[in-house]
Structure formats: C-alpha cells, structure tokens
Amino acid sequence: MSGEPGRDASVRWRLFFSEVIGTALLILGGLSLVIGMWGEGTPMARLIPDELTRSAITGFLFGCIGGGIALSRVGTESGAHINPAVTLGFWMMRKLDARAAAGYIVAQLLGACLGALPLLAWGAMGRSVAFGATLPGKGYATSTVLMGEVITTFGLVTTLFIFLAFRHLRRYTPFTMPLLYGVMVPLEGHLSGTSTNPARSFGPSLISGQWDGWWIYWVGPMIGMLVAIVVCNNLARRIEVAKLYHFENDRRRLFHRMAGNS
C-alpha cells in the first residue's frame, strides 16, 4: 500500500490531461461547426436558409460532439465533464474533493484556450461570428440573457441527474446531448448563445477579444447548476461517481477517495 498515493497522483494527472483534451476537442470541433454554419459567406446559409432549422441542426451536431467525447477514451478516463459547472456540481454533491475539482476546472480552461487557438485559421469567416463566442442577444435585457443561461444549464444538469441516477439509464447519458442541445439552441440561442458552459464561452472570447457580458456565462450556469441540485437532491444522492459514462470500467477506489469516501 505504500506506493498507492503515488499511483493515485499519477491517475489524477491522467484525469486532468483527459479533461484538457476533451475540452479542447469540444471547443475546436463544436465552434468550427458554429463558424461553418453561421460565418459570413458560408454556403450553409443557402443550403439551409431557415435559421431556426439551421439552429436546431447546429445544436444537435454540437451535442453529438459532446456526447462523442463522453463515449471516447476521454470519457473512460476523466468522465468527460468538460464543463466547470458540471465539475462544481459533482463537487457540491461530494463526488469529488476540492483539489480534484480545482484541477478539473483549471484543465478545462486550459483546454478551452488550446482548442480555441486553431479557430484563428477560419480567418474572416471566424471573425464575423467572433469565432463562436457566446454574446448577449441584441435588444435583450441583461436579466433575460442571464435567465436564459440559468434555465438551459438547469435543463442540462437535471438531464444528467435523471440519467446518472438510474443504473439502467446511465449508458444512454451521452446520447441525450444531441437531443437536448438540438432543442435548446433554437429556442434560447438568440438570447445568450446557449453556452451552459463557462469554458465553452471562455475560449472564443479569449481569441476574439469579445467579452460582452462575460460574467453571465459564469454566473448563469452556476445558478442553473445550484437550482438543479436543490430540485433534484434525491436523484443527486443516487449518483455513484463523478463520471458521465463508463461506470463499469471506472477507477472506483480512486473516485471514492477523491470524494472523501475512502
């Protein structure tokens, strides 16, 4: 047992590295999709002229990227949080200790930066949509934009709770993302851009210099996550470990120690 702490430290760093990779892939793939669908001069405007339909397709495909990351080796390793609001939710439910949660969030923000940098290759088309940055919709009050992020993040976290709380539903958790974002983006995207993820908003803001309402994309998701924990407290208690998938193949002992349950 004397070497166990060292092995735990090594595994922690693999978890953090996986979060860097997962978040970078979400930003690079997801926002390349956004730029390709909405950037100035995109042929998609002619192929899919109806903006509501294009929003639904964008949200669905963005969710596919997130779900795919959860199903990948990243999901096996770290649980594919790729979102500070999700990580803090697991921490508040005592599924992660404070050190692990902090490491996850730092990794997610670093991954967001790394994933955003290649978006500069989109040039003028990327700049026309601020490289996919989430910005408050024109003509909407700040409180309305904030509420949009609260509601959509509440929907995201509540969906995770429902699927993670029941063993027979857990394997389907990643597959909820395309449907969820395919609905939320066309309904709410015009208000805030439907971020639900501070890291997703941080990366493109960093390279575009567009920081309008930046705090909304931290405060809104955190409030939405907190409300979901309060409303779904009984479901939250049923969640075993801080992972979105691969429950049968996770490192249970490490995750329980990270939650302070060793």
Protein Blocks (a to p, Z undefined) as FASTA:
>chain_A
ZZmmmmmmmmmmmmmmmmmmmmmmmmmmmmmmmmmmmmghiaklmmmmplklmmmmmmmm
mmmmmmmmmmmmklmmnopnopaklmmmmmmnopacfklmmmmmmmmmmmmmmmmmmmmm
nmmmmmmnonopacddehiafklmmmmmmmmmmmmmmmmmmmmmpmklmmmmmmmmmmmm
mmmmmmmmmmnopnopaklmmmmmmmnopaghklmmmmmmmmmmmmmmmmmmmmmmmpmb
dcfbhkllccfklmmmmnopZZ
